[in-house]
Amino acid sequence: MLERLQSTLGRWCTYLQERFPLLKNGLLIACFSFSAVSYSALLRGPIEGRTSLQTLGAACIAFLITFLLFLQLRIADEFKDYADDFRYRSYRPVPRGLVSLKELGIVGISSAFIQLGLTLALSPFLAPLLLLVWGYLGLMTKEFFVPAWLKAHAIVYMLSHMVIMPLIAFSATACDWLSAGIAPPRGVVWFAIVSYFVGLVIEIGRKIRAPKDEERGVETYSALWGRHNAVRAWLGAIWMTTLTSLLAALYIRFAPLFTLVLLLLLTAAVFVAWRFWYHPVRQWAKWIDLMSGVWALTIYLFLGVVPVLLREL
């Protein structure tokens, strides 16, 4: 019995390490969730009877719900990509038999019950937003019932799937304003818009590879669009993130310091893109992926967490 339990835990630890690294994903999702709640709190201002501890509690619940949503996204991808993975990427956990789709389905359904319980505990009015996110996730899993057409139109595929990001972001902010019993604060939609472009930065950045690392059957953007066009698209997403996040920062009166941070980030991103442009090797492709994560982490820190901490000092 003990050996079986150890074997099961070992399998799942290996799966998570390969497909959903807890530290890497947990850090970014925590930053995203706490920023969403903090951004909403900064917009709405103090509310009589609403304590900082309650806001912190809302942020913790937002993190748990959001973490499980991103885990469900990973599980949905395993189902959606099973045929291609089995054919072209047999080294991945599901095709090689480490975990089964049935086991992943059980985890996904179980996590949904946890999310629903947390949602109802915080505010029953959050439930429709959670259902909306689940509904869109279901459509994504089914490729909006036009899989062949979407596969032939990579840009539409990417842009349509990325809509899940502002939906999750808006739901995360709602953990604050709905639990406080108020309407969405003016400007809160900008956090959702920023999240759309941050999602594009991460999505494009992780699918840019050096020519020698391209795999048959793996549709990276550097393979689909060409290396230079993929880099242009990545920089374009970064530029749109810069513009929208500056507008978001204006609503919380945090633009001056944030502008300086963005200039530093932009300089670093352009340098990395320039290096990969002229030296398309694995090292600089990995730097683009790393820079995408740093970009997202910094944006969320300075759109919510840092302003709140500075105002508490």
Summary of the structure (lengths in Angstrom):
residues: 313
radius of gyration: 20.1
end to end distance: 52.6
largest distance: 59.9
contacts: 989
relative contact order: 0.11
helix: 81%
strand: 0%
